[in-house]
Amino acid sequence: MQSSGVGNVVNVLGILKTCRFPLVMVVTMRGEAGEFNSWQVPMGAGTQASFETMGVSVKRASSAAEVAPLVAAALKGEQATAVLISQKVIGIKSFQDQTNQ
């Protein structure tokens, strides 16, 4: 999922804590350095804390080389884990002015 969707799954995260079953979530981050859409910034800043408040373990990938090992370790775990993939890894979107073409 994208970090902007984390706020939509908080109720489900409560079920994970109560029923104690594992879940691995791979989350691409928005709202970090270089974000062009200011609406993404608040949830991007609150994503990790939202997961941690609901008892989800959080791992953060700051480089492409970290993604696969973090996901593999999360899949072997016995608790809900979110692997957050930094916006630096997925790339910061840029848009060219299309009006002069």
PEHU-V641836 format. One record per pair of residues at least 12 apart in sequence whose ideal C-beta (glycine too) atoms are under 6 Angstrom apart, sorted by the first residue. I is the first residue (numbers start at 1). GAP is how many residues later the second one is. Records with the same first field share a line. If there is no record, write none. Layout:
I = GAP ; GAP
This chain:
1 = 26
2 = 26 ; 28
3 = 24 ; 26 ; 27 ; 40 ; 41 ; 44
4 = 26 ; 36 ; 39
6 = 41 ; 44
7 = 36
13 = 41
16 = 64
17 = 38
22 = 56 ; 57
23 = 57
24 = 50 ; 51 ; 57
25 = 57
26 = 57
27 = 55 ; 57
28 = 57 ; 62
29 = 15 ; 55 ; 57 ; 58
30 = 14
31 = 13
32 = 12 ; 55
34 = 58
51 = 31
56 = 24 ; 26
57 = 22 ; 24
58 = 24
59 = 24
60 = 24
61 = 24
62 = 24
64 = 25
70 = 13
71 = 12
